[in-house]
Amino acid sequence: MSLYEKLPSDFLINFYYEVKKMISTGLVSKNMYYELGLIISAASKRGILLDKPKDFEQHIVHELLMELSN
């Protein structure tokens, strides 16, 4: 279980938007995309659908993509 799965939904969603904002301003690293993937995965388990950035799949590891598709 990731830390994100323990967060309240509203905090999780706000954190998602902050990470996306950092990505859009160019403060990007592979770790940020990985963290974004963990946030999206935790949200989807709660029935919350969050968009992935257009270049998300170029930066994220294959295992996390498989988890998101479940």
C-alpha positions as CSV (number, residue, x, y, z in Angstrom):
1,M,0.0,0.0,0.0
2,S,1.4,3.4,-1.0
3,L,1.3,6.5,1.1
4,Y,-1.2,7.9,-1.4
5,E,-3.7,5.2,-0.6
6,K,-3.8,6.5,3.0
7,L,-4.5,10.1,2.1
8,P,-8.0,11.6,2.1
9,S,-9.5,11.9,-1.4
10,D,-9.6,15.7,-1.4
11,F,-5.9,15.9,-0.5
12,L,-5.0,13.2,-3.0
13,I,-6.7,15.2,-5.8
14,N,-5.2,18.5,-4.8
15,F,-1.7,16.9,-4.7
16,Y,-2.4,15.4,-8.2
17,Y,-3.1,18.9,-9.6
18,E,0.1,20.3,-7.9
19,V,2.2,17.6,-9.5
20,K,0.6,18.2,-12.9
21,K,1.3,21.9,-12.5
22,M,4.9,21.3,-11.8
23,I,5.1,19.0,-14.8
24,S,3.5,21.7,-17.1
25,T,6.0,24.3,-15.9
26,G,9.0,22.1,-16.8
27,L,9.9,20.9,-13.3
28,V,9.8,17.3,-14.6
29,S,11.8,14.3,-13.6
30,K,11.1,10.6,-14.0
31,N,10.3,10.4,-10.3
32,M,7.5,12.9,-10.7
33,Y,5.9,10.9,-13.4
34,Y,6.2,7.8,-11.2
35,E,4.7,9.6,-8.2
36,L,1.9,10.9,-10.5
37,G,1.3,7.3,-11.6
38,L,1.0,6.2,-7.9
39,I,-1.5,9.0,-7.3
40,I,-3.6,8.1,-10.3
41,S,-3.5,4.4,-9.3
42,A,-4.6,5.2,-5.7
43,A,-7.4,7.5,-7.0
44,S,-8.7,4.9,-9.5
45,K,-9.0,2.3,-6.7
46,R,-11.5,4.8,-5.1
47,G,-13.4,5.3,-8.4
48,I,-11.8,8.7,-9.0
49,L,-10.7,9.1,-12.6
50,L,-7.7,11.4,-13.1
51,D,-6.2,12.3,-16.5
52,K,-2.7,11.2,-17.4
53,P,-0.4,13.8,-19.1
54,K,0.0,13.2,-22.9
55,D,3.7,12.1,-22.5
56,F,3.0,10.0,-19.4
57,E,3.5,6.6,-21.0
58,Q,6.9,7.8,-22.3
59,H,8.1,8.4,-18.7
60,I,6.5,5.8,-16.6
61,V,7.6,2.2,-16.0
62,H,5.8,-0.7,-17.6
63,E,4.8,-2.3,-14.3
64,L,2.9,0.7,-13.2
65,L,1.1,0.9,-16.5
66,M,-0.1,-2.6,-16.0
67,E,-1.4,-1.8,-12.5
68,L,-3.2,1.2,-13.9
69,S,-4.9,-0.9,-16.5
70,N,-6.5,-3.2,-13.9
